[in-house]
Amino acid sequence: MQCIERKNSKGTVYLFRETYRDKQGKRVVVSTTKKHNSRQAYREAKEELDKKWELKKQKAPKAPKAVQNLDTLTLRQVLTEWAASEKPKVKPQTDQLHGYHIKKIFNIVSPELRFADFTVADAEQVINTVYYAEKKSFGYATTLLGTIKNGMRYARKRGYIRDISDFLEISIKRRPATMDEVQKKQNKFLTHEELADCLRQLKEKNERVGLAMEFLSLTGLRVGELQALKVEDIDLVKKAIHVRATLVESAPVNSEAYRGVPKTLSSCRTVAISQRAVEILAWFIVQNKKQAAWFKGYKDKGYIFTGRNGNPLCYRTIRIVLGAVKIPGKKITSHIFRHTHASFLAEQGLNIKVIASRLGHGNVKTTLGVYTHITEAMKKEERDCVEKMKAQ
């Protein structure tokens, strides 16, 4: 919740703002004004904002009904209908991604394009623009094409079209990787020296975020898994954490869906942790108890990595703090610490299946293809082996 000081003809007032997400994953900002910014004012503002949000949700528009007039049916209506039909079957994160992909499609083709006029050439234009012109990733382009194909399958079921075979035959030919793309892939991890410098900068800017990112580098967790960790998920004596949930940013903060199921079944796992990781967990637990005792606005909900009010660390806050860190040639994101963790394990010769299990990968190929970068230590080991080679 934000508190913004404002001055008007009557003096100083304080604008309290909170951001929520509706069922479609869109951000909705609700605000209220108070004469003071005391702890009591914070509590009253929070209660008012929650009530306003509940009223707004009750007035939220229902999912669109299927269109009957095929002459005026637009491609946008078809894809929106398809996304609405899929919503009960998928996770909130997936539903949110459907909305993003549909929006991207209509950044390229007209939102008013009649469905009857939509051709294979139009679909290929979308993919060509995204993959070959904008140089988006192959995975992103494939997902976008999947959205179009699934929309066409839905249209066939609804009787909007009979034959969609031409659309289903569309494929994407991989383009040669550019030097920037190769370098970007190679730079998705930090060296030992870079990690130390990165964590130092982070802790100077925000101690909680800095320690949370250090914990990621020590465990290989996804940031959503870290945010969702609760006290009952950890065992400080056995030095282990049980990954049972991930945070769903698109869900209302106090809803059951907010602490959602992990990404995949393989993501549910027990991860052994080091003594330093234990120390970080203990630090957060003690600090959270102090916050709960000293600050009335802090509500203990069992989360470990929390912000000022007891909710999990806000991803927006994490992103802002990470964006202020400067490591030459590296883009610092929360995921870079996961990559770094995997690279260090590979550097020490840990079995790839063990690394995959630790990261929550169901397929070892994912671990091999993305996370086992060649570190400087591995390059040195290679050079040493080459030096020892002798011709017979």
C-alpha positions, 0 to 999 in steps of 0.5 A: 500500500502506497502513502502519498503526501499531497497539499491542497487549499485546506492543508496536507492530506495523505492519499493511500493507494493499493493495487489489486488484480481482477479475474482477468489479471488486470491491475486495478488501483483503489485509493482513499484519502486521510488527514494523517499518516499514522499507524491507525490511519494505515489500518483504517485505509487498508480496511476501506481499500479492501471494502472498495475492492470487494464492491468493485469485484461484485460489479465486474463484467461477466465473461462474454457470451458466444457470438451468434452472428457469423457475419459480424464475428471478429477474430478478437471475439473468437480468441476472447471466447476461447480464453474464457472457455479455458479459464476454469481449466488452467492456473491463474498464471496461464489465464493471464498469459492467454490475455497477454498473447491475445493482446500481442496478436492484435498489436499486429493485426486489426482488432476489428478483423472479421473472423471470416476474413482471417487467413493463414497469411494473417497468422503467418504475419503475426509469427513472422513479425514476432520471430523474424522482425522483432527477434523474440524467442522461438519459445515465445513465437511457438506459444503465440502460434499455439494461441492462434491454433487453439483459437481455431480449434475452438472456432471449429467446435463452435461451428464458426468454421469447418476446415482449419487444416491450413492453420494447423499446418503452419510451422516456424523455421528456426532462424540463425541465432544472432551474436546478441542472442548467443551472448545473452544466453551465456550471460544468464549466470554470475561468476563467484566474484560477480555474485559477491558484488551483486549481493553487496549492492543489493544489501546496501539498497534493501537488506531484505531483498538482498538476503532473499536473493542470496537465499535463491543463489543458495537453493535454486528456488524460483522467486515465486517459490521463495515468496510462498515459503511459510514457517511450516515449510522449513526444518532448520534442524534437518536443514531442509525446505519443502517446496509446496507452493508458489505465489500467484501475483495475479490473484487477490492477496488474501485469497486461497489462490494467492498461494497457488500450486507449484509450476509442475508436479516435479516442482513439489520437492524437498531441498537440502540447504546450507548453514548459511541458508539456515542463518538467513531463514533464522534472521527473517523469522526473528525480524518478522517477530519484531515487526509483528510486535512493534508495528501494528500494521504488520500481520503475521500470516506465516510467510518468511520472506515478507515486506513491511505488512506481513505479506510476501515480498512484492515482486515489483519491489524486488524488480526495482531493487534488482534493476538498480544493481550494476554488473557489467554485461549482465542483466540482473533478474531474480532468475539469474540467481537460480541459473547461478546456483545450477552453474555452481553445482555443475562446476562442482561435478554434481550429477545432472539428475540430482541438479534437475531434481533440486531445481524441480525439473521434470526433464533433465534436458531442461537442465542441460539446455538452460542451466549448465553454463561453462563457468571459468572454473570449468574452463580452467579444468578443461585447459588443465586436461588439455595441457596434460595430453601428450601424443603417443 
